[in-house]
């Protein structure tokens, strides 16, 4: 058989054939789905949290100004849809309103911890559903906590140490010295050393930038040396030389936000947005969420088996947990029934005592009534006797008066007869 050349068809490959294209497929899928990133800003009112977030993302986010008169700490969450080239980012910013403004600061930590655990609980509930969709789940777990420290030039406040100690097992903490332009370089250096020394002495675990990766290991090692970051935030454009930059203007000059000689804003942005954003998300899931999940499942009765022990059945564990729950429920029901019976007996005893007291009081009132009735009868008889005596005296007086009048009328008649 002879095949003519003009009838032959040639195929050209669009790329290399092999499984090395799998990373590109994963990247395309992730880019099409988009990413989420959640930031928790903890700090006093007016310390510059909103300004720094606006400067980081070069966007003016809407945020209500808070005052210093909040009765308790509140959390305000706002979500924004951002896009850079083809990458979509769902950014959630959570601000603490009224943090550190109360006289009694014992309860300042509780609302923040409750919020973080509530997001873990929501994710765990979705994970334990029979029909779940984690790929499309709106993940609200906090990936990083920017903890703002007041630039006082002294040591950390007690509230800061207590708050960071309670947060370090639940979220990635990055300490930040806010409004660092009010301090000199020497003061900032001394303050950084004091802060890191106190955090180590109190056992506070802050986020350490990973340096195992060859690509970012050197960058992260240098970033670790700048902790805590001394930052300045500003959305004001100031002309410096022949260019416009973000800066804060003063009578003596300008503090440039993106100048490494003036503050650590560039290092913070490098760490947060360019180098370690995915690691922060991974640490949140693999470390903090897994710790919460393990503790929660242990409370529910689940446990892992050792390699040498026999495997267990989820159905058997469910049945055992169900029997334990029913037994506890029955015990609680018996306790409540016994408590109800005791309460009824106590109430009956109280009612009988009250009834006895009322009966005794009724008898006293009855005797008093009978005594008053006898007194009234006696007074009535005395009054009737007085009235009868009075009537007899009245009749006698009337008879005497009638006789006297009759005698007076007969005397003039006798005198007239004698004259005649």
C-alpha positions in Angstrom: 0.0 0.0 0.0 1.4 3.4 -0.9 0.5 6.4 1.3 0.9 9.7 -0.3 2.6 12.5 1.6 -0.2 14.9 1.1 -2.6 12.6 2.8 -0.4 12.4 6.0 -1.3 14.5 9.0 1.3 15.7 11.5 0.5 16.4 15.2 2.3 18.9 17.3 2.4 18.6 21.1 1.3 21.7 23.1 3.8 20.9 25.8 6.0 18.2 27.4 4.2 14.9 28.0 4.5 13.8 31.6 3.3 14.3 35.2 5.6 17.3 35.8 2.6 19.4 34.7 0.7 18.5 37.8 2.0 21.5 39.8 0.7 23.8 37.1 -2.7 22.1 37.3 -2.8 22.6 41.0 -1.8 26.2 40.6 -4.5 26.8 38.0 -7.1 25.2 40.3 -6.1 27.2 43.3 -6.0 30.5 41.4 -9.5 29.8 40.0 -10.8 29.1 43.5 -9.2 32.1 45.1 -7.6 32.4 48.6 -8.7 33.6 52.0 -6.7 35.3 54.7 -7.9 36.5 58.1 -6.1 39.0 60.3 -6.8 39.8 63.9 -5.7 43.2 65.1 -5.3 43.4 68.9 -4.4 46.7 70.5 -5.6 49.8 72.4 -8.0 52.2 70.8 -6.2 54.9 68.7 -2.9 53.0 68.4 -3.1 52.9 64.6 -4.5 49.5 63.7 -6.7 50.6 60.9 -4.1 52.9 59.4 -1.5 50.2 59.3 -3.9 47.7 57.6 -4.8 50.4 55.0 -1.1 51.0 54.4 -0.3 47.3 54.1 -2.8 46.7 51.3 -2.7 50.3 49.9 -6.4 50.5 50.2 -8.7 52.6 52.4 -11.0 50.1 54.1 -14.2 51.4 55.7 -14.0 51.3 59.5 -15.9 53.1 62.2 -13.9 55.0 64.7 -14.1 53.7 68.2 -14.1 55.7 71.4 -12.6 55.0 74.9 -16.0 54.5 76.6 -16.8 50.8 75.8 -18.1 48.8 78.7 -16.5 45.6 77.4 -14.2 44.4 74.6 -16.0 43.9 71.3 -14.8 42.4 68.0 -15.7 43.9 64.7 -15.2 41.8 61.6 -15.2 43.1 58.0 -14.6 41.1 54.8 -13.3 42.5 51.5 -12.8 41.0 48.0 -9.3 42.0 46.6 -7.7 41.1 43.4 -4.1 41.4 42.2 -3.6 40.4 38.6 -5.4 37.1 38.3 -5.2 36.2 42.1 -8.3 36.8 44.1 -8.0 37.2 47.9 -10.9 37.2 50.4 -9.5 39.3 53.2 -11.2 39.4 56.6 -10.0 42.0 59.2 -11.1 41.7 62.8 -10.6 44.7 65.1 -10.8 44.7 68.9 -12.9 47.6 70.0 -12.4 48.9 73.5 -9.4 46.7 74.3 -7.5 48.0 77.3 -10.0 50.8 78.0 -11.8 49.2 81.0 -10.7 49.8 84.6 -11.1 46.2 85.4 -9.2 44.3 82.6 -9.7 40.8 83.9 -12.3 40.1 81.3 -10.5 41.8 78.4 -9.1 38.5 77.1 -12.3 36.4 77.1 -14.1 37.9 74.1 -11.0 37.5 71.9 -10.4 33.9 72.9 -14.1 33.0 72.5 -14.1 34.5 69.0 -11.0 32.5 67.9 -12.4 29.2 69.4 -15.8 29.9 67.8 -14.2 29.9 64.3 -12.4 26.7 65.1 -15.7 25.2 66.3 -17.5 26.2 63.0 -14.8 24.6 60.9 -14.9 21.4 63.1 -18.7 21.2 62.7 -18.3 21.4 58.9 -15.6 18.8 59.0 -17.8 16.3 61.0 -20.8 16.7 58.8 -21.9 13.6 56.7 -22.1 15.8 53.6 -19.4 18.4 53.8 -17.9 20.8 51.3 -14.6 22.0 52.8 -13.3 23.1 49.3 -16.1 25.7 49.1 -16.2 26.4 52.9 -15.9 30.1 54.0 -12.9 29.6 56.3 -13.0 32.3 59.0 -10.2 30.9 61.2 -7.7 33.6 62.2 -4.4 33.1 60.4 -2.4 35.8 62.1 -2.7 38.1 65.1 -1.0 41.5 64.8 -0.5 42.5 68.4 0.1 46.2 68.7 2.3 47.4 71.6 2.2 51.0 72.8 5.5 52.8 72.2 6.0 53.8 75.9 9.7 53.1 75.9 9.3 50.8 79.0 8.5 47.2 79.3 5.4 45.3 78.3 2.2 45.8 80.2 0.8 43.0 82.3 -2.3 42.9 80.0 0.0 42.4 77.0 1.9 39.5 78.6 -1.3 37.8 79.8 -3.1 38.3 76.5 -0.2 37.0 74.3 0.3 34.0 76.7 -3.3 33.0 76.3 -3.2 33.5 72.5 0.0 31.8 71.6 -1.5 28.3 71.5 -4.5 29.5 69.4 -3.1 31.8 66.7 0.1 33.0 65.1 1.3 36.1 67.0 3.4 38.9 65.5 4.2 41.6 68.0 4.3 45.2 66.5 5.5 48.4 68.1 3.0 50.9 66.8 3.7 54.6 66.0 7.4 53.9 66.2 8.3 57.4 64.8 7.9 58.9 68.3 11.0 57.0 69.5 14.6 57.3 68.5 16.6 54.4 67.0 18.4 53.8 70.3 15.1 53.7 72.3 13.5 51.4 69.7 16.5 49.0 69.9 16.4 48.9 73.7 12.6 48.4 73.7 12.9 45.5 71.2 15.4 43.8 73.4 13.3 44.2 76.5 10.2 42.9 74.7 11.9 39.8 73.4 13.5 39.1 76.7 10.2 39.3 78.6 8.4 37.1 76.0 11.1 34.5 76.4 11.1 34.7 80.2 7.4 34.3 80.4 7.3 31.5 77.8 5.2 33.3 75.2 5.5 31.6 71.8 5.3 34.1 69.0 5.4 33.2 65.3 8.9 32.3 64.0 9.5 32.6 60.3 10.5 29.2 58.8 14.0 29.1 57.5 14.1 25.4 56.4 13.2 26.3 52.8 16.3 27.3 50.7 14.4 29.9 48.8 13.1 31.9 51.7 15.3 30.7 54.5 17.8 33.6 54.3 15.0 36.2 54.1 13.2 34.7 57.1 16.3 34.6 59.1 16.8 38.3 58.6 13.2 38.9 59.3 13.4 37.1 62.7 16.1 39.5 63.7 13.7 42.4 63.3 11.1 41.1 65.7 9.1 42.9 67.1 8.5 45.1 64.0 8.6 48.8 64.7 6.1 50.2 62.1 4.6 53.5 61.0 1.4 53.6 59.0 0.2 56.4 56.7 -1.9 56.9 53.6 -0.7 60.4 53.0 1.3 61.1 49.9 4.3 63.4 50.5 6.7 64.7 47.9 10.3 63.7 48.7 12.6 65.0 46.1 11.1 64.2 42.7 8.8 61.4 43.8 5.7 60.9 45.9 5.9 58.5 48.8 3.8 57.4 51.7 5.0 59.3 54.7 4.1 61.3 57.9 4.9 65.0 57.7 6.4 66.9 60.6 7.8 70.4 60.9 11.3 69.0 61.0 10.8 66.6 58.1 9.0 63.4 57.0 9.0 59.8 58.2 8.9 57.6 55.1 6.8 54.5 55.6 8.7 52.4 53.0 12.2 53.5 54.1 14.0 50.8 56.0 16.0 53.4 57.8 12.9 54.9 59.3 10.8 51.9 60.3 10.2 48.1 59.7 7.1 48.5 57.6 8.8 47.0 54.5 9.9 43.9 56.5 6.4 43.4 57.9 4.9 43.6 54.4 7.6 41.3 53.1 6.8 38.7 55.7 3.1 39.0 55.7 2.2 39.3 52.0 5.1 38.0 49.9 7.0 35.3 51.7 5.0 33.7 54.5 1.3 34.1 53.9 0.8 30.4 52.9 2.9 29.3 55.9 0.7 31.3 58.2 -2.4 29.6 56.7 -0.7 26.2 57.0 0.4 26.8 60.6 -3.1 27.8 61.5 -4.5 24.5 60.2 -1.8 22.0 61.1 -0.8 23.4 64.5 -3.5 25.6 66.2 -6.6 24.0 64.7 -5.3 20.5 65.1 -4.6 21.2 68.8 -8.1 22.5 69.2 -9.5 19.5 67.2 -7.6 17.0 69.2 -8.7 18.4 72.6 -12.3 18.6 71.4 -12.4 15.1 70.1 -10.9 13.8 73.3 -13.7 15.5 75.2 -16.2 13.7 73.0 -14.6 10.4 73.9 -12.5 9.7 70.8 -9.0 8.5 71.2 -6.1 7.1 69.0 -4.8 3.6 69.4 -1.2 2.6 69.7 0.4 0.6 66.9 0.6 -2.5 69.2 -3.0 -2.3 70.3 -6.0 -3.6 68.4 -7.9 -1.3 66.1 -11.3 0.0 67.2 -14.6 0.4 65.4 -16.2 3.7 65.2 -19.6 2.0 65.5 -18.5 0.3 68.8 -17.1 3.6 70.0 -20.3 5.4 69.1 -22.4 2.7 70.9 -20.1 2.8 74.0 -20.4 6.6 74.0 -24.1 6.4 73.5 -24.5 4.0 76.5 -22.3 6.2 78.6 -24.4 9.2 77.6 -27.6 7.4 78.3 -26.3 6.3 81.7 -25.2 9.8 82.5 -28.6 11.1 81.3 -30.4 8.6 83.5 -28.3 9.5 86.5 -29.0 13.2 85.9 -32.7 12.4 85.5 -32.7 10.5 88.8 -30.9 13.3 90.5 -33.4 15.8 89.1 -36.3 13.6 90.1 -34.9 13.2 93.6 -34.2 16.9 93.8 -37.8 17.6 92.7 -39.2 15.2 95.3 -37.0 16.8 98.0 -38.2 20.2 96.8 -41.8 19.1 96.9 -41.4 17.8 100.5 -39.7 21.0 101.6 -42.5 23.0 100.0 -45.2 20.8 101.6 -43.4 21.2 105.0 -43.3 25.0 104.5 -47.0 25.0 103.5 -47.9 23.0 106.6 -45.9 25.3 108.8 -47.6 28.3 107.2 -51.0 26.6 107.6 -50.3 26.0 111.2 -49.2 29.6 111.7 -52.4 30.8 110.0 -54.6 28.5 112.1 -53.0 29.7 115.3 -53.4 33.3 114.2 -57.1 32.5 113.3 -57.6 31.1 116.8 -56.1 34.2 118.4 -58.3 36.5 116.2 -61.3 34.3 117.0 -60.7 34.6 120.8 -60.1 38.3 120.4 -63.4 38.6 118.5 -65.4 36.7 121.1 -63.9 38.8 123.9 -64.8 42.0 122.0 -68.3 40.6 121.4 -68.8 39.8 125.1 -67.6 43.3 126.0 -70.0 44.8 123.5 -72.9 42.7 124.8 -72.1 43.8 128.4 -71.9 47.4 127.4 -75.2 47.1 125.5 -77.0 45.7 128.5 -75.6 48.4 130.7 -76.8 51.0 128.2 -80.3 49.4 128.0 -80.5 49.5 131.9 -79.4 53.1 131.9 -82.1 53.9 129.2 -84.8 52.1 131.2 -83.9 53.9 134.4 -83.8 57.2 132.5 -87.3 56.5 131.0 -88.7 55.7 134.5 -87.3 58.9 135.9 -88.7 60.8 132.9 -92.2 59.3 133.5 -92.1 60.1 137.2 -90.9 63.7 136.4 -93.7 64.2 133.9 -96.3 63.0 136.4 -95.0 65.3 139.1 -95.0 68.2 136.7 -98.6 67.4 135.6 -99.7 67.3 139.2 -97.9 70.5 140.0 -99.6 72.2 137.0 -103.0 71.0 138.0 -102.6 72.2 141.6 -101.5 75.7 140.4 -104.7 76.0 138.2 -107.1 75.1 141.0 -105.8 77.7 143.5 -107.0 80.8 141.5 -110.5 79.3 141.2 -110.8 79.0 145.0 -109.7 82.6 145.5 -112.4 83.8 143.1 -115.1 81.8 144.9 -114.0 83.2 148.2 -114.3 86.8 146.9 -117.8 86.2 145.7 
